[in-house]
């Protein structure tokens, strides 16, 4: 799982939480590319990351540690 989180961090920079429901979080993000574009990222229920608040999720992704299994 940490590899997937690392990949998410390498591809996108989360900017703002747009919503949180049971089973998903929706974020406004910026692509990390030579020509960055705004994108919407949805984190789905099969991720342990969703047990965190949007603020905790953002902090965990920026730290590179989500406290979830490998």
KEKE-3310 file (N, C-alpha, C; in steps of 0.2 Angstrom, whole numbers, plus 5000, padded with zeros to 4 digits):
npx = (5004:5010:5018:5008:5003:5014:5016:5004:5008:5019:5013:5002:4998:4989:4977:4965:4952:4937:4926:4919:4912:4904:4915:4923:4934:4935:4946:4953:4966:4983:4992:5008:5018:5026:5018:5007:4990:4974:4966:4953:4954:4949:4948:4945:4934:4941:4954:4963:4966:4955:4949:4954:4953:4950:4960:4970:4972:4979:4990:4996:4999:5008:5018:5022:5019:5006:5002:4997:4996:5009)
npy = (4994:5006:5009:5012:5024:5032:5033:5040:5052:5056:5059:5068:5083:5086:5098:5104:5098:5092:5085:5073:5057:5042:5030:5037:5050:5066:5076:5091:5092:5095:5091:5084:5088:5093:5101:5106:5102:5105:5093:5081:5070:5055:5046:5029:5018:5006:5009:5012:5024:5032:5032:5043:5060:5074:5083:5076:5066:5074:5079:5066:5061:5071:5069:5057:5045:5035:5027:5015:4997:4988)
npz = (5000:5003:4993:4983:4989:4988:4975:4972:4978:4970:4958:4960:4968:4982:4985:4990:5000:4994:4998:5009:5011:5017:5014:5004:4998:4991:4982:4976:4966:4960:4945:4945:4934:4919:4912:4922:4927:4934:4943:4948:4962:4968:4983:4987:4997:4999:5004:5018:5022:5022:5034:5040:5044:5032:5034:5041:5032:5022:5029:5031:5018:5014:5023:5019:5025:5030:5040:5038:5033:5023)
capx = (5000:5014:5020:5003:5003:5020:5014:5000:5011:5023:5009:4997:4999:4982:4976:4959:4946:4930:4920:4920:4907:4906:4918:4927:4936:4936:4951:4956:4974:4987:4996:5015:5021:5029:5012:5002:4983:4970:4962:4950:4956:4944:4951:4939:4934:4946:4960:4963:4967:4949:4947:4957:4949:4953:4966:4974:4974:4983:4996:4999:5001:5014:5024:5024:5017:4999:5001:4994:5001:5013)
capy = (5000:5012:5010:5016:5031:5036:5035:5046:5058:5058:5061:5073:5087:5088:5105:5105:5093:5094:5082:5066:5053:5035:5026:5040:5057:5069:5081:5095:5091:5098:5086:5086:5087:5099:5106:5104:5103:5103:5086:5078:5064:5051:5040:5025:5014:5000:5012:5013:5032:5035:5033:5049:5066:5077:5087:5071:5063:5078:5078:5060:5061:5075:5066:5050:5040:5035:5023:5009:4992:4988)
capz = (5000:5004:4986:4980:4992:4986:4968:4972:4980:4965:4952:4962:4974:4985:4986:4994:5001:4991:5001:5012:5012:5019:5008:4999:4999:4985:4982:4971:4966:4954:4942:4945:4927:4916:4911:4927:4926:4940:4943:4954:4964:4973:4987:4988:5003:5001:5007:5025:5022:5022:5041:5043:5042:5026:5037:5043:5026:5018:5032:5030:5011:5013:5026:5016:5030:5031:5046:5035:5031:5017)
cpx = (5004:5017:5015:5002:5009:5019:5010:5003:5016:5019:5005:5000:4991:4982:4971:4954:4940:4924:4922:4913:4909:4909:4922:4928:4937:4941:4952:4963:4977:4992:5004:5018:5024:5024:5007:4995:4980:4966:4958:4952:4951:4948:4945:4940:4939:4953:4959:4964:4961:4946:4950:4952:4953:4960:4972:4977:4980:4990:5000:5002:5008:5020:5026:5023:5010:4997:4997:4999:5004:5009)
cpy = (5006:5014:5014:5023:5035:5038:5041:5052:5061:5061:5067:5077:5089:5095:5107:5100:5096:5091:5075:5063:5046:5032:5030:5047:5060:5075:5085:5094:5094:5092:5089:5084:5093:5104:5104:5106:5102:5097:5085:5071:5061:5046:5036:5021:5009:5003:5014:5021:5035:5036:5039:5055:5069:5080:5081:5067:5067:5078:5072:5059:5065:5073:5060:5044:5040:5030:5017:5003:4992:4985)
cpz = (5000:4997:4982:4982:4989:4979:4967:4973:4974:4959:4954:4968:4976:4987:4991:4995:4998:4994:5004:5013:5015:5013:5003:5001:4992:4986:4976:4971:4960:4952:4943:4939:4925:4914:4916:4926:4933:4938:4949:4956:4969:4976:4989:4995:5005:5003:5014:5027:5024:5029:5044:5041:5036:5029:5038:5037:5022:5022:5031:5023:5011:5017:5023:5020:5032:5037:5044:5033:5024:5012)
residu = (UNK:UNK:UNK:UNK:UNK:UNK:UNK:UNK:UNK:UNK:UNK:UNK:UNK:UNK:UNK:UNK:UNK:UNK:UNK:UNK:UNK:UNK:UNK:UNK:UNK:UNK:UNK:UNK:UNK:UNK:UNK:UNK:UNK:UNK:UNK:UNK:UNK:UNK:UNK:UNK:UNK:UNK:UNK:UNK:UNK:UNK:UNK:UNK:UNK:UNK:UNK:UNK:UNK:UNK:UNK:UNK:UNK:UNK:UNK:UNK:UNK:UNK:UNK:UNK:UNK:UNK:UNK:UNK:UNK:UNK)
# end
